[in-house]
């Protein structure tokens, strides 16, 4: 398994495809394997670098609260260790927040950026969700916690027409041999809660695309718009009848849309 020391911790990473480098930053609770439906498409055109964030998967899981700035430094050091001076970045949810910090803290390393359901600051409702996520992780069985996450991220249409797949995912969670530990989730959740880059968005001067679902109940539309309106000349696309998991729910449109945008702007 490929590991590299970045920002003082061991990071698990994978490389797929060839071409210009494309760094993929995953969201809260999820290992980099969750990129599979996307990286299998994008790797035909780009050198995709995907990795487990601190606190999850095979990467190191330090105790204590994390910050998105710290996790952005993880990403920057990973690129440095791989001798990649600059890359395009795609970040989803917490990964979008981390990507924002990466563009702010290490602007020379980011050439273009796709922000999937991102946020610039966490309001009281958002904080309540992340705190409840920590509470749920501490008290629910793995399949029950997976069900809670599914409720947050999937649109009604997925529940109506994809319930068997959701049920199978919950069963897989119940037999996962390496689930995220509670302290890893808590560290990531604290990073999400403390994230606030509203005043720094105007300093981002790279091609940027914010993309999300109009009916996202986890990271609602106003959060995506706050990011898009704060970054100069940022593009925005919101899917109708889609939730936080819009990138799976609209997979056939999403994958080529991002690829076409990268081909034009990177």
SULFEN-V77931 format. One record per residue. N is the residue number from 1. RES is the residue in one small letter. PSI is psi in degrees with one decimal (999 if undefined). NEAR is the number of other C-alpha atoms within 10 Angstrom. D_LAST is the distance of its C-alpha to the last C-alpha in Angstrom with 1 decimal. Layout:
n = {N:N}
res = {RES:RES}
psi = {PSI:PSI}
near = {NEAR:NEAR}
d_last = {D_LAST:D_LAST}
//
This chain:
n = {1:2:3:4:5:6:7:8:9:10:11:12:13:14:15:16:17:18:19:20:21:22:23:24:25:26:27:28:29:30:31:32:33:34:35:36:37:38:39:40:41:42:43:44:45:46:47:48:49:50:51:52:53:54:55:56:57:58:59:60:61:62:63:64:65:66:67:68:69:70:71:72:73:74:75:76:77:78:79:80:81:82:83:84:85:86:87:88:89:90:91:92:93:94:95:96:97:98:99:100:101:102:103:104:105:106:107:108:109:110:111:112:113:114:115:116:117:118:119:120:121:122:123:124:125:126:127:128:129:130:131:132:133:134:135:136:137:138:139:140:141:142:143:144:145:146:147:148:149:150:151:152:153:154:155:156:157:158:159:160:161:162:163:164:165:166:167:168:169:170:171:172:173:174:175:176:177:178:179:180:181:182:183:184:185:186:187:188:189:190:191:192:193:194:195:196:197:198:199:200:201:202:203:204:205:206:207:208:209:210:211:212:213:214:215:216:217:218:219:220:221:222:223:224:225:226:227:228:229:230:231:232:233:234:235:236:237:238:239:240:241:242:243:244:245:246:247:248:249:250:251:252:253:254:255:256:257:258:259:260:261:262:263:264:265:266}
res = {x:x:x:x:x:x:x:x:x:x:x:x:x:x:x:x:x:x:x:x:x:x:x:x:x:x:x:x:x:x:x:x:x:x:x:x:x:x:x:x:x:x:x:x:x:x:x:x:x:x:x:x:x:x:x:x:x:x:x:x:x:x:x:x:x:x:x:x:x:x:x:x:x:x:x:x:x:x:x:x:x:x:x:x:x:x:x:x:x:x:x:x:x:x:x:x:x:x:x:x:x:x:x:x:x:x:x:x:x:x:x:x:x:x:x:x:x:x:x:x:x:x:x:x:x:x:x:x:x:x:x:x:x:x:x:x:x:x:x:x:x:x:x:x:x:x:x:x:x:x:x:x:x:x:x:x:x:x:x:x:x:x:x:x:x:x:x:x:x:x:x:x:x:x:x:x:x:x:x:x:x:x:x:x:x:x:x:x:x:x:x:x:x:x:x:x:x:x:x:x:x:x:x:x:x:x:x:x:x:x:x:x:x:x:x:x:x:x:x:x:x:x:x:x:x:x:x:x:x:x:x:x:x:x:x:x:x:x:x:x:x:x:x:x:x:x:x:x:x:x:x:x:x:x:x:x:x:x:x:x:x:x:x:x:x:x}
psi = {132.5:120.2:154.7:146.2:122.2:127.0:34.6:3.1:163.3:123.1:130.3:133.3:162.3:152.9:134.0:135.4:-172.0:163.0:-156.3:144.2:139.7:111.7:127.3:123.6:119.1:166.8:-177.2:141.2:-15.1:136.3:170.9:-18.0:-21.8:-12.7:-6.2:-45.5:-18.5:-45.1:-29.9:-21.4:-48.3:-24.7:-15.2:-19.3:-19.4:156.5:99.7:128.4:115.1:149.4:159.6:124.1:157.4:138.8:-0.8:160.2:-139.0:-6.1:164.1:150.9:76.1:150.9:155.3:173.1:139.2:170.9:155.8:-29.5:-44.6:-41.0:-30.2:-38.4:-34.3:-47.9:-43.9:-42.6:-33.1:-47.2:-43.2:-44.4:-28.2:7.5:40.6:105.8:-29.5:153.5:161.7:154.4:135.7:123.0:138.3:127.5:-116.4:-34.6:-30.7:-39.2:-41.9:-41.2:-39.8:-46.3:-37.0:-43.1:-31.8:-44.8:-28.1:60.7:-26.6:-16.3:-12.5:118.4:-27.5:156.3:129.4:119.7:110.6:120.2:58.1:174.0:151.4:-24.4:154.4:118.9:174.1:-36.9:-43.9:-42.8:-41.6:-39.0:-46.1:-37.4:-38.2:-33.5:-44.0:-44.2:-43.9:-41.8:-36.6:-24.1:-13.6:153.1:156.6:-42.3:-29.6:-40.0:-40.3:-39.1:-40.9:-44.3:-40.4:-39.8:-37.6:-36.3:-21.6:142.1:160.7:-38.2:-35.5:-41.4:-36.1:-34.8:-3.9:29.5:-31.3:-41.9:-39.2:-40.8:-41.9:-37.9:-38.9:-38.6:-40.3:-37.7:-33.1:-19.1:11.5:123.1:-14.2:65.5:157.2:129.5:156.7:-44.2:-27.7:-43.9:-42.7:-42.7:-45.3:-41.0:-39.6:-35.1:-41.0:-42.1:-41.5:-7.5:125.5:105.4:21.7:-47.6:-13.8:-7.0:-37.3:-15.5:-9.0:118.7:40.1:159.0:129.3:143.1:124.6:131.4:138.2:-171.1:135.9:-23.4:33.3:116.5:-10.7:-62.3:91.9:169.0:-39.6:-31.5:-43.7:-41.9:-37.2:-40.3:-49.7:-37.8:-20.2:-25.9:126.0:131.0:32.5:138.2:152.9:132.6:124.5:126.6:136.0:149.5:44.4:150.9:-151.8:-30.5:34.0:-31.7:-18.4:-40.2:-28.5:39.8:-43.6:-24.7:-39.6:-51.5:-52.7:-29.7:-46.2:-42.0:-45.2:-40.4:-43.0:-42.3:-32.3:-33.6:-1.2:999}
near = {6:11:15:16:15:18:16:10:15:19:25:24:18:14:16:17:18:14:12:15:22:30:25:24:28:25:23:21:22:17:23:21:14:12:16:11:13:18:22:13:14:21:18:13:16:21:19:25:23:25:27:24:29:24:27:28:22:21:20:18:21:14:12:12:15:21:19:26:22:16:23:25:19:23:25:23:18:24:19:14:13:11:9:14:13:20:21:23:27:23:23:25:24:26:26:27:30:31:32:31:26:24:23:20:14:16:16:13:18:23:18:21:27:26:28:28:33:30:31:24:20:18:13:10:11:18:17:13:16:23:16:13:18:20:14:18:21:16:10:13:13:21:19:17:20:22:17:16:15:19:14:17:20:23:22:14:13:19:14:9:10:13:12:12:12:17:15:11:15:20:15:14:19:15:11:12:8:10:15:19:15:17:19:24:25:25:22:27:25:19:23:27:20:17:20:19:20:14:10:14:21:15:13:19:16:20:21:25:23:25:25:30:27:22:21:24:17:20:25:19:21:12:17:27:20:17:26:24:15:19:22:16:15:18:14:17:15:20:18:12:15:24:30:26:23:25:22:17:20:16:14:10:12:18:18:14:12:17:16:11:16:23:11:9:15:14}
d_last = {29.9:27.1:27.6:26.4:27.8:25.3:26.7:30.2:30.0:29.5:26.2:26.0:22.6:21.5:19.0:18.2:16.6:14.8:11.6:8.7:10.1:9.9:12.6:14.8:17.4:20.5:22.9:26.6:29.1:26.7:26.0:22.8:24.5:24.0:20.4:22.0:21.6:17.9:17.1:19.4:17.1:13.6:15.1:15.6:12.0:10.8:13.0:13.9:15.8:18.2:21.2:24.3:24.4:27.5:30.4:29.6:29.6:30.3:28.9:31.5:32.9:34.4:37.0:36.6:34.1:30.4:28.0:24.3:24.0:25.7:23.5:20.3:22.1:22.6:18.9:18.3:21.3:20.2:17.1:19.4:22.0:19.7:18.8:15.1:14.3:10.9:8.8:6.9:10.1:12.0:15.5:18.5:21.6:22.7:19.4:17.7:20.3:19.5:15.8:16.9:19.2:16.7:14.6:18.0:19.7:17.1:14.6:13.9:12.7:10.0:6.6:5.9:8.9:10.9:14.5:17.1:20.6:20.2:22.8:23.3:27.0:29.6:32.5:36.0:35.5:32.3:34.2:37.1:34.9:33.6:37.1:38.5:36.0:37.4:40.9:40.2:38.9:42.1:44.5:43.2:43.2:39.9:40.1:41.1:38.2:35.8:37.5:37.0:33.2:33.2:35.0:32.4:29.3:30.4:31.3:34.8:33.7:32.8:36.1:37.9:36.4:35.0:37.8:38.6:35.1:35.3:38.7:37.7:34.9:37.7:39.9:37.2:36.9:40.7:40.6:37.5:38.7:36.2:35.7:34.0:36.9:37.9:37.1:33.5:33.1:34.9:32.7:29.5:31.3:32.3:28.7:27.9:31.0:30.5:26.8:26.7:23.9:24.7:25.6:22.4:19.8:20.1:18.9:15.3:13.3:9.6:7.9:10.1:11.7:15.3:16.9:20.5:23.9:26.4:29.3:28.0:31.2:29.7:26.8:27.9:26.0:26.9:25.1:21.7:22.6:23.5:20.1:18.3:20.9:20.7:17.1:16.8:15.1:14.1:14.1:16.9:18.0:21.3:23.1:26.8:29.3:27.0:27.3:25.5:25.0:23.3:20.7:23.7:25.7:23.1:21.6:21.6:19.6:17.4:15.9:14.8:13.8:11.2:10.1:10.0:8.1:5.2:5.9:6.1:3.8:0.0}
//
